[in-house]
Every structure is written in structure tokens, then in C-alpha cells.
Amino acid sequence: MKIKELRLKTNKELTDLLNENRQKLGQLKFDLSSKKLKNVNEFKELRKNIARILTLLKNEKNVKK
């Protein structure tokens, strides 16, 4: 997901998306360890998306202070 798309979402939506992505990441880690994962790039992209969401949430908290 692009950063422009994420900026349009509310904090609630970002938090929900973050939780969903973290669950997917856990499942991908399990699949990776059991050799079921074929597309390793998906793992990398998911980690980047989580970092983007966390960055946006942190920046919004600093702006409100």
C-alpha cells in the first residue's frame, strides 16, 4: 500500500490495518518456517507497510501535542 493511500485513512482505520498486517506477518513467518511460502517478497512488503503505518501513527501523535 502506498503512503498516499495510508495518509487518507483515519487513526482507527490505520490501527485496524496495523493489527491485520501483524496477524498476516505472523502467518507468513509460520509459512516461511514450514517451507510453504513461495513469494518471499510479500514478507518484505508487509514489513514495510507495518513500518509506514507506525510512522504515520507516531507523526500524528506528535502533531497533536
BAKE-965681 format. One line per field, with one value per residue: residue number from 1; residue in three letters; chain; x, y, z of N, C-alpha, C, CB in turn. Coordinates in Angstrom, 2 decimals, always signed. Glycine has a CB too. Layout:
N
i <- (NUM_...) .
aa <- (ALA_...) .
ch <- (A_...) .
nxx <- (X_...) .
nyy <- (Y_...) .
nzz <- (Z_...) .
caxx <- (X_...) .
cayy <- (Y_...) .
cazz <- (Z_...) .
cxx <- (X_...) .
cyy <- (Y_...) .
czz <- (Z_...) .
cbxx <- (X_...) .
cbyy <- (Y_...) .
cbzz <- (Z_...) .
//
This chain:
65
i <- (1_2_3_4_5_6_7_8_9_10_11_12_13_14_15_16_17_18_19_20_21_22_23_24_25_26_27_28_29_30_31_32_33_34_35_36_37_38_39_40_41_42_43_44_45_46_47_48_49_50_51_52_53_54_55_56_57_58_59_60_61_62_63_64_65) .
aa <- (MET_LYS_ILE_LYS_GLU_LEU_ARG_LEU_LYS_THR_ASN_LYS_GLU_LEU_THR_ASP_LEU_LEU_ASN_GLU_ASN_ARG_GLN_LYS_LEU_GLY_GLN_LEU_LYS_PHE_ASP_LEU_SER_SER_LYS_LYS_LEU_LYS_ASN_VAL_ASN_GLU_PHE_LYS_GLU_LEU_ARG_LYS_ASN_ILE_ALA_ARG_ILE_LEU_THR_LEU_LEU_LYS_ASN_GLU_LYS_ASN_VAL_LYS_LYS) .
ch <- (A_A_A_A_A_A_A_A_A_A_A_A_A_A_A_A_A_A_A_A_A_A_A_A_A_A_A_A_A_A_A_A_A_A_A_A_A_A_A_A_A_A_A_A_A_A_A_A_A_A_A_A_A_A_A_A_A_A_A_A_A_A_A_A_A) .
nxx <- (+0.85_+0.53_+2.05_+0.57_-2.04_-2.35_-2.25_-4.71_-6.40_-8.13_-7.10_-8.19_-8.75_-6.14_-5.02_-6.52_-5.76_-3.06_-3.09_-4.22_-2.25_-0.11_-1.03_-1.11_+1.61_+2.60_+1.45_+2.74_+5.38_+5.19_+4.48_+6.80_+8.72_+7.82_+8.26_+6.29_+5.87_+6.04_+6.43_+8.66_+8.98_+6.59_+6.60_+8.58_+7.41_+5.16_+6.30_+7.38_+5.04_+3.90_+5.78_+5.42_+2.80_+3.11_+4.84_+3.22_+1.22_+2.73_+3.69_+1.32_+0.59_+2.58_+2.06_-0.35_+0.32) .
nyy <- (-1.17_+2.19_+5.20_+7.50_+6.55_+5.59_+7.90_+9.00_+7.66_+7.23_+7.41_+5.22_+3.43_+3.02_+1.78_-0.57_-1.70_-2.04_-4.00_-6.10_-6.50_-7.29_-9.74_-11.14_-11.12_-12.75_-15.17_-15.48_-15.79_-18.23_-19.84_-19.49_-20.75_-23.35_-23.95_-23.37_-20.97_-19.26_-16.80_-14.67_-11.97_-10.85_-11.01_-9.14_-6.75_-6.56_-6.08_-3.56_-2.08_-2.19_-0.69_+1.79_+2.44_+2.59_+4.76_+6.85_+6.89_+7.60_+10.13_+11.60_+11.63_+13.23_+15.65_+16.42_+17.19) .
nzz <- (+0.00_-0.78_+0.57_+0.20_+0.03_+2.59_+4.13_+3.80_+5.44_+8.60_+12.11_+13.46_+11.39_+10.49_+12.72_+12.85_+10.40_+10.90_+12.95_+11.49_+9.52_+11.12_+12.05_+9.63_+9.09_+11.11_+10.32_+7.86_+8.72_+9.98_+7.77_+6.27_+7.85_+7.70_+5.12_+3.22_+2.05_-0.94_-2.21_-1.24_-1.30_-0.54_+2.20_+2.80_+1.80_+3.46_+5.95_+5.45_+5.02_+7.57_+8.97_+7.70_+8.49_+11.28_+11.41_+10.43_+12.41_+14.65_+13.89_+13.77_+16.43_+17.51_+16.26_+17.36_+19.93) .
caxx <- (+0.00_+1.31_+1.94_-0.52_-3.29_-2.41_-2.48_-6.14_-7.15_-8.20_-6.28_-8.87_-8.51_-4.72_-4.80_-7.11_-4.90_-1.82_-3.36_-4.43_-0.95_+0.70_-1.51_-0.63_+3.06_+2.77_+1.12_+3.81_+6.55_+4.91_+4.58_+8.20_+9.46_+7.37_+8.60_+5.09_+5.85_+6.72_+6.75_+9.33_+8.83_+5.37_+7.06_+9.31_+6.45_+4.30_+7.09_+7.47_+3.73_+3.76_+6.63_+4.76_+1.64_+3.61_+5.39_+2.10_+0.58_+3.62_+3.72_+0.06_+0.60_+3.47_+1.42_-1.43_+0.84) .
cayy <- (+0.00_+3.42_+6.12_+8.43_+5.88_+5.47_+9.22_+9.32_+6.87_+7.76_+6.66_+3.95_+2.56_+2.66_+0.83_-1.84_-2.21_-2.46_-5.29_-7.09_-6.78_-8.03_-11.13_-11.72_-11.31_-13.96_-16.32_-15.62_-16.34_-19.65_-20.46_-19.47_-21.77_-24.67_-24.02_-23.25_-19.65_-19.22_-15.42_-14.07_-10.52_-10.49_-10.85_-7.87_-5.67_-6.47_-5.42_-2.14_-1.48_-2.03_+0.45_+3.01_+2.71_+3.03_+6.11_+7.78_+6.99_+8.34_+11.52_+12.24_+11.85_+14.35_+16.85_+16.80_+17.74) .
cazz <- (+0.00_-0.91_+1.69_-0.11_+0.39_+4.05_+4.72_+3.69_+6.41_+9.96_+13.07_+13.74_+10.23_+10.49_+13.81_+12.41_+9.34_+11.56_+13.59_+10.43_+8.90_+12.08_+12.02_+8.37_+9.23_+11.92_+9.48_+6.86_+9.41_+10.16_+6.46_+5.87_+8.60_+7.27_+3.69_+2.39_+1.43_-2.24_-2.55_-0.09_-1.40_+0.19_+3.58_+2.84_+1.61_+4.63_+7.00_+5.09_+5.26_+9.02_+9.34_+7.22_+9.35_+12.58_+11.23_+10.34_+13.72_+15.54_+13.46_+14.14_+17.87_+17.76_+15.74_+18.27_+21.20) .
cxx <- (+0.90_+1.06_+0.81_-1.87_-3.45_-2.72_-3.95_-6.97_-7.12_-7.30_-6.88_-8.62_-7.06_-4.41_-5.35_-6.25_-3.58_-2.00_-3.53_-3.09_-0.04_+0.27_-1.04_+0.86_+3.35_+2.49_+2.21_+5.08_+6.38_+5.05_+6.02_+8.99_+9.06_+7.54_+7.37_+5.07_+6.67_+7.21_+7.34_+9.20_+7.59_+5.71_+7.73_+8.36_+5.55_+5.04_+7.22_+6.15_+3.49_+4.57_+6.01_+3.60_+2.10_+4.18_+4.28_+1.42_+1.43_+3.66_+2.45_-0.02_+1.46_+2.86_+0.36_-0.92_+1.02) .
cyy <- (+1.24_+4.34_+7.13_+7.84_+5.81_+6.81_+9.61_+8.61_+7.54_+6.92_+5.29_+2.95_+2.10_+1.62_-0.55_-2.50_-2.73_-3.82_-6.41_-7.49_-7.56_-9.50_-11.84_-12.02_-12.55_-15.21_-16.56_-16.19_-17.83_-20.40_-20.52_-20.56_-23.19_-24.87_-23.99_-21.94_-19.66_-17.81_-14.72_-12.54_-10.02_-10.22_-9.49_-6.68_-5.48_-5.77_-3.93_-1.43_-1.25_-0.83_+1.77_+3.41_+3.23_+4.45_+7.14_+7.98_+7.80_+9.82_+12.26_+12.50_+13.05_+15.68_+17.34_+17.42_+19.21) .
czz <- (+0.00_+0.28_+1.45_+0.27_+1.90_+4.72_+4.68_+4.74_+7.79_+10.87_+13.37_+12.61_+10.17_+11.56_+13.44_+11.34_+9.90_+12.22_+12.57_+9.79_+9.84_+12.15_+10.76_+8.45_+10.05_+11.13_+8.43_+7.49_+9.62_+8.84_+5.97_+6.57_+8.18_+5.76_+2.77_+1.61_+0.15_-2.57_-1.32_-0.11_-0.66_+1.66_+3.76_+2.73_+2.83_+5.78_+6.71_+5.34_+6.74_+9.48_+8.89_+8.12_+10.71_+12.51_+11.18_+11.69_+14.69_+15.18_+13.84_+15.63_+18.21_+17.30_+16.72_+19.57_+21.19) .
cbxx <- (-0.97_+0.96_+3.28_-0.51_-3.34_-1.10_-1.66_-6.64_-6.58_-9.66_-6.13_-10.38_-8.88_-3.86_-5.45_-8.53_-4.64_-1.38_-4.62_-5.39_-0.27_+0.60_-3.04_-0.92_+3.70_+1.87_-0.23_+4.10_+6.77_+3.50_+3.73_+8.81_+9.22_+5.90_+9.38_+3.84_+6.39_+5.79_+5.50_+10.81_+8.75_+4.30_+8.04_+10.36_+5.60_+3.85_+8.49_+7.89_+2.62_+4.20_+8.02_+4.26_+0.78_+4.69_+6.24_+1.09_+0.31_+5.04_+3.93_-1.11_+1.12_+4.81_+0.79_-2.29_+2.15) .
cbyy <- (+0.00_+4.14_+6.86_+8.79_+4.47_+4.92_+10.26_+8.96_+5.45_+7.76_+7.45_+4.18_+3.28_+3.90_+1.34_-1.62_-1.12_-1.43_-5.19_-6.54_-5.48_-7.38_-11.17_-10.77_-10.08_-13.91_-16.11_-14.27_-15.63_-19.85_-19.71_-18.10_-21.59_-24.87_-25.29_-23.35_-18.58_-19.72_-14.67_-14.49_-10.11_-11.62_-11.99_-7.82_-5.95_-7.88_-6.05_-1.99_-2.36_-3.31_+0.30_+2.82_+1.45_+2.07_+6.18_+7.29_+5.59_+7.75_+11.60_+11.38_+10.59_+14.12_+16.58_+15.60_+17.12) .
cbzz <- (+1.22_-2.22_+1.91_-1.60_-0.22_+4.59_+4.00_+2.32_+6.50_+10.48_+14.36_+13.93_+8.93_+10.72_+15.11_+11.87_+8.30_+12.60_+14.46_+9.37_+8.49_+13.47_+12.12_+7.20_+9.87_+13.14_+8.79_+6.20_+10.76_+10.74_+5.45_+6.18_+10.09_+7.66_+3.42_+3.26_+2.40_-3.34_-3.06_-0.06_-2.87_+0.07_+3.96_+1.71_+0.39_+5.07_+7.10_+3.62_+4.68_+9.77_+8.73_+5.78_+9.53_+13.09_+9.95_+9.32_+14.31_+15.49_+11.97_+13.70_+18.61_+17.07_+14.37_+18.60_+21.53) .
//
